[in-house]
Structures are given as structure tokens and as C-alpha cells.
Amino acid sequence: MTREQTLLDVRDLRVLIGGRHILHGVGLDVAAHGVTALLGRNGAGKTTTVRGILGLVPRSGSVRLDGEETVALPTHALVRRGIGYAPEDRGIFAGLTIAENLRLAERRGAGEPAYALVHELFPELKQRARQLAGTLSGGQQQMVAIGRTLLNTNRLIIADEPTKGLAPKVVTEVAQVLERAAEAVPVLLVEQNLAVVRRLAAHCVVLADGRTAHRGPADALLGDAEAARRLLGVGHGPLTPRTAEADS
């Protein structure tokens, strides 16, 4: 990708936690449009990379958002610059209602919160507004997590394993929402469900052992059985559109 095509430019990202090197110079680009997928086997460093980008773990290297170096900025400053984050564990406040969880995500100075959009995409969140978030199903909690990122005007959405542990029907619903969100806001998607990746992502980055192992078009990787097997441990042939529909 050229600079004009890139929103987030990460170079030589390194993370050291408890004296242990987790990331060893990760490099990746997030396109200024659509979905970029961050892939890799379990333990490859995907979530740590996301947390490093967001400043949630000690980091070094370069993280440029729309040309601005951000590696020295704290997490709250990155959020104010327009990064929405749906974490792997969803980060829901179990003792608060859905409405209260969403209200906490409202960003001062970011304009009118987009409740109409969130409720259009997730009508259940409006219907269950007074329900405690801790009593929701996993899919409903994921709706809250993604809804929070859509509430404000963001320049980038980072979604870490948004379909993890969800029933196939809910996976499809989440994929549809991310697809629509990506029409307006670039998305960095960490995902293990390759059918979802095939459906949503134009570009992909693959990590292995805390390093960048591959960068390129998502279709090219998922259409190459040998490369997918080598980089991702996929044990079957390339995903076809029919397979992707069936799996999602």
C-alpha cells in the first residue's frame, strides 16, 4: 500500500513484558478504507500487537496514525484521536445496564453520539436497554462492545476476535455489522474465523512468533492452500465463497 492508501503505519513494534520479549519488531499497514485482517496461530502475538498499538502495554517502535507519530501517547489520547476498540474479552461492565455501558462510551467533544445507528444495527440493545450487561449472552455482550465503537465518530475501529465463541447465526450478524461499519470507517480485524475474513477483508497481515510473517491481499492468501496451511495451520483446501457462506 502507498502512504495515501494507509491510515495506520506500524514499524518495528516491540513489546517486552516481565522481561520476556513478546513482539520482535512487528510491521503492518492498515488500509485507509475497508477491512485489514490481522491473522496468525494462537500465541502468535495478535492481541499483544493490538494492545501495543493502543499503548496498553509497554512498547517501542513507530505507530503512525494518518501520518502522526503516536507511540509516545497514552491510550486515552489515542482514543480521543479517533480509535475505537472492541477488546477480545469485550470489556463489558457487568453490573451496569446496556444503556449505562453505552453512555460511558460517549466521547466528549466528538459530536452527537450515534445512538440511531447503534440501535438500527442492534435493535436488541434498545429493547434491552435496562437489562444488566452481566446477564446478556456472549453474542449480546459483543453487540454492546461493537456498539460502543460505533457510538462516536472514529477514524479507525479495532475489533479483536469479535466472533470468538459465538453461535453461527450470531457470527453472521456480527460480520454484517462490521461489513457495514467498514463502509464508513477502516477496520483492523483480529479474527480466527477465516470465512469471516474472506467475506470482509481486502488486506491481511499474518504474525508468527511475534513477528510479521506475511502481508498482502486476503484473497490471495486464503486462496492458496499451501500458504494458508503453512502460515495459519489450516488443514483443508482454499476457502471458496460457498464454503465461507456455509461456515458463517
C-alpha positions in Angstrom: 0.0 0.0 0.0 1.1 3.6 -0.7 1.1 6.2 2.0 -2.1 7.6 0.6 -3.8 4.2 1.0 -2.6 3.7 4.5 -4.3 5.0 7.7 -2.2 3.2 10.3 1.5 2.5 9.7 3.3 0.3 12.3 7.0 -0.3 12.1 9.4 -2.3 14.3 6.8 -2.6 17.1 8.4 -4.3 20.1 6.8 -5.3 23.4 8.7 -6.6 26.5 6.5 -7.8 29.4 8.0 -9.2 32.6 11.4 -9.5 31.0 10.1 -11.6 28.1 10.0 -10.3 24.5 6.5 -10.8 23.1 6.8 -8.8 19.9 10.1 -8.7 17.9 9.6 -5.8 15.5 6.2 -6.3 14.0 5.3 -4.2 11.0 1.9 -3.7 9.5 -0.2 -1.3 7.5 -3.9 -0.7 7.9 -5.7 0.5 4.8 -7.5 3.8 4.8 -10.6 2.0 3.6 -12.3 -1.3 4.3 -11.1 -4.2 6.5 -7.5 -5.2 7.2 -7.3 -8.6 8.9 -4.6 -9.5 11.5 -4.1 -13.3 11.4 -1.9 -15.9 13.0 -2.0 -19.1 15.1 -2.8 -18.9 18.8 0.0 -17.3 20.6 1.4 -15.5 17.6 1.1 -12.1 19.2 -2.1 -10.7 17.6 -3.7 -9.3 20.8 -0.4 -8.0 22.1 0.1 -6.2 18.8 -3.3 -4.5 19.2 -2.6 -3.7 22.8 0.8 -2.3 21.7 -0.8 -0.1 19.1 -3.1 1.2 21.7 -0.4 1.8 24.3 -2.0 -0.7 26.7 1.4 -2.5 27.2 4.9 -1.0 27.2 6.1 -0.6 23.6 8.7 0.8 21.3 9.0 1.4 17.6 6.8 3.5 15.4 2.9 3.7 15.3 1.8 6.4 12.9 -1.9 7.3 12.7 -2.7 9.2 9.5 0.9 10.4 9.4 1.1 11.4 13.1 3.5 9.5 15.3 1.6 8.2 18.4 3.9 5.7 20.0 4.6 8.0 22.9 1.0 8.9 23.5 -1.1 7.3 26.3 -4.2 5.2 25.5 -6.7 7.9 26.3 -5.0 10.3 23.9 -5.3 7.7 21.1 -9.0 7.2 21.8 -9.5 11.0 21.6 -7.8 10.9 18.2 -10.5 8.6 17.0 -9.6 4.9 17.6 -12.5 2.7 18.7 -11.6 -0.6 20.4 -13.7 -3.7 20.9 -11.4 -5.9 23.0 -11.2 -9.7 22.9 -12.8 -10.0 26.4 -15.4 -7.4 25.3 -14.7 -5.3 28.4 -18.4 -5.1 29.5 -19.3 -3.6 32.9 -21.4 -6.5 34.1 -23.1 -4.6 36.9 -24.3 -1.8 34.7 -27.2 -1.8 32.2 -26.8 -1.8 28.4 -27.7 1.9 28.4 -25.2 2.7 31.0 -22.4 0.8 29.2 -23.1 2.8 26.1 -23.4 6.1 27.9 -19.9 5.5 29.4 -18.5 5.2 25.8 -19.7 8.7 24.8 -16.7 10.8 23.9 -16.8 14.5 24.9 -16.3 16.8 22.0 -16.9 14.1 19.4 -20.3 15.4 18.4 -23.7 13.8 18.9 -23.5 10.1 19.8 -24.8 7.9 17.0 -27.5 6.1 19.0 -29.8 5.9 16.0 -27.1 3.9 14.1 -26.3 1.6 17.0 -29.9 0.8 17.6 -30.6 0.3 13.9 -27.8 -2.2 13.7 -28.5 -3.8 17.1 -32.2 -3.3 17.9 -31.9 -5.7 20.8 -29.7 -3.1 22.6 -32.6 -0.6 22.5 -35.2 -3.2 23.6 -33.0 -4.4 26.5 -31.6 -1.0 27.4 -32.3 -1.5 31.1 -31.0 -5.1 31.4 -27.8 -5.7 33.3 -25.0 -6.4 30.9 -23.7 -9.3 33.0 -27.0 -11.2 32.3 -26.5 -11.0 28.5 -25.4 -13.8 26.2 -22.0 -13.7 24.7 -23.4 -12.5 21.4 -25.4 -9.7 23.1 -22.3 -8.6 25.0 -20.4 -8.5 21.7 -23.1 -6.3 20.3 -22.5 -3.9 23.2 -18.8 -3.9 22.7 -19.1 -3.1 19.0 -21.9 -0.7 19.6 -19.6 1.4 21.8 -17.1 1.7 18.9 -19.9 2.9 16.6 -21.3 5.5 19.0 -18.6 8.0 18.3 -17.1 9.3 15.1 -13.9 7.3 14.8 -11.1 7.2 12.3 -10.3 3.6 13.0 -12.1 0.6 14.6 -10.0 -2.2 16.1 -12.0 -5.4 16.7 -10.2 -8.2 18.5 -11.8 -11.7 17.9 -15.3 -10.3 17.6 -16.8 -13.7 16.6 -15.0 -15.8 19.2 -17.3 -18.3 20.9 -20.4 -17.1 19.2 -23.1 -19.3 17.6 -23.0 -19.4 13.7 -26.2 -17.2 13.4 -24.6 -14.5 15.7 -21.3 -14.7 13.8 -23.2 -13.8 10.6 -24.9 -10.9 12.3 -21.6 -9.6 13.7 -19.9 -9.9 10.3 -22.8 -8.0 8.7 -22.4 -5.2 11.2 -18.6 -5.0 10.7 -19.2 -5.0 6.9 -21.5 -2.0 7.2 -19.2 -0.2 9.6 -16.2 -0.6 7.3 -18.1 1.3 4.6 -17.6 4.4 6.7 -14.6 3.6 9.0 -11.5 1.5 8.3 -11.4 -1.6 10.5 -8.4 -3.6 11.8 -9.9 -7.1 12.5 -8.2 -9.8 14.5 -10.1 -12.9 13.6 -9.7 -16.7 13.6 -12.8 -17.5 11.5 -11.4 -17.5 8.0 -14.8 -17.5 6.4 -15.4 -14.1 8.1 -12.0 -12.9 7.0 -12.7 -14.0 3.4 -16.0 -12.1 3.5 -14.8 -8.9 5.0 -11.0 -8.3 4.5 -9.3 -6.9 1.4 -5.8 -7.0 3.0 -4.2 -9.2 5.7 -1.2 -9.4 7.9 0.0 -12.7 9.4 2.0 -12.9 12.6 4.2 -15.8 13.7 6.2 -15.9 16.9 5.8 -12.2 17.5 7.0 -11.3 14.0 5.4 -10.3 10.7 5.3 -13.4 8.5 3.2 -12.2 5.6 1.5 -9.2 4.2 -0.8 -9.0 1.1 -4.3 -9.4 -0.3 -6.5 -11.6 1.8 -8.0 -13.5 -1.1 -4.5 -14.4 -2.4 -3.6 -16.0 0.9 -6.8 -17.8 1.6 -7.0 -19.0 -2.0 -3.5 -20.6 -1.6 -3.9 -23.9 0.3 -0.2 -24.3 0.9 0.4 -20.8 2.1 -2.7 -20.9 4.4 -1.6 -24.2 5.8 2.0 -23.0 6.4 1.1 -19.7 7.9 -2.2 -20.4 9.6 -2.3 -24.1 10.2 -5.4 -24.5 8.1 -5.9 -28.2 7.4 -8.2 -28.0 4.4 -8.2 -26.6 0.9 -8.7 -22.9 0.0 -11.9 -21.3 1.1 -14.4 -20.8 -1.6 -17.3 -18.3 -1.5 -19.7 -21.2 -0.9 -17.6 -22.5 2.0 -17.4 -19.1 3.5 -21.2 -18.7 3.4 -21.7 -22.2 5.0 -19.2 -21.6 7.7 -20.6 -18.2 8.7 
